[in-house]
């Protein structure tokens, strides 16, 4: 969450400085991706397990399947 807050704060700074004619957010996004690296690596390792659990729940719980499809 802290990563997202810092990114949002940086985007707001650009918005305030450049308002109607924002030239680029590339630098801010690249810096953010670099900082997200560790958190992303922790997340991505668990992605296959999460995918399996969601698919399993959808197969066994019709209400959950409807929820996911909406």
C-alpha positions as CSV (number, residue, x, y, z in Angstrom):
1,X,0.0,0.0,0.0
2,X,2.8,2.4,0.8
3,X,4.2,1.9,-2.7
4,X,0.9,2.9,-4.3
5,X,0.6,6.0,-2.0
6,X,4.1,7.2,-3.0
7,X,3.3,6.6,-6.7
8,X,0.0,8.5,-6.4
9,X,1.7,11.4,-4.6
10,X,4.3,11.6,-7.4
11,X,1.6,11.6,-10.1
12,X,-0.3,14.3,-8.2
13,X,2.9,16.4,-8.2
14,X,3.2,16.1,-12.0
15,X,-0.5,16.9,-12.4
16,X,-0.2,20.0,-10.3
17,X,3.0,21.2,-12.1
18,X,2.0,20.4,-15.6
19,X,-1.9,20.5,-15.3
20,X,-3.5,20.4,-18.7
21,X,-0.4,19.5,-20.7
22,X,1.3,16.6,-19.0
23,X,4.3,15.7,-21.0
24,X,5.2,12.3,-19.6
25,X,4.9,10.0,-16.6
26,X,7.5,7.5,-17.8
27,X,10.2,8.4,-15.3
28,X,7.8,8.2,-12.4
29,X,6.5,4.9,-13.6
30,X,9.9,3.4,-14.1
31,X,11.0,4.4,-10.7
32,X,7.8,3.0,-9.2
33,X,8.4,-0.4,-11.0
34,X,11.9,-0.5,-9.7
35,X,10.6,0.1,-6.1
36,X,7.8,-2.4,-6.5
37,X,10.3,-5.1,-7.5
38,X,10.6,-6.8,-4.1
39,X,6.9,-6.7,-3.4
40,X,6.1,-8.0,-6.9
41,X,8.5,-10.9,-6.5
42,X,6.8,-11.9,-3.3
43,X,3.4,-11.6,-5.0
44,X,4.2,-13.4,-8.2
45,X,5.6,-16.5,-6.4
46,X,2.1,-17.1,-4.9
47,X,0.2,-16.4,-8.1
48,X,0.0,-20.1,-9.3
49,X,-1.4,-21.2,-5.9
50,X,-3.9,-18.4,-5.9
51,X,-5.0,-19.2,-9.5
52,X,-5.4,-22.9,-8.5
53,X,-7.5,-22.0,-5.4
54,X,-9.8,-19.6,-7.4
55,X,-10.3,-22.2,-10.2
56,X,-10.9,-24.9,-7.6
57,X,-13.5,-22.8,-5.7
58,X,-15.2,-21.9,-9.0
59,X,-15.5,-25.6,-9.9
60,X,-17.0,-26.5,-6.5
61,X,-19.0,-23.4,-5.6
62,X,-21.6,-22.3,-8.1
63,X,-22.3,-19.0,-6.3
64,X,-18.6,-18.1,-6.4
65,X,-18.4,-18.9,-10.1
66,X,-21.3,-16.6,-10.8
67,X,-19.7,-13.9,-8.7
68,X,-16.4,-14.2,-10.6
69,X,-18.1,-14.2,-14.0
70,X,-20.0,-11.0,-13.2
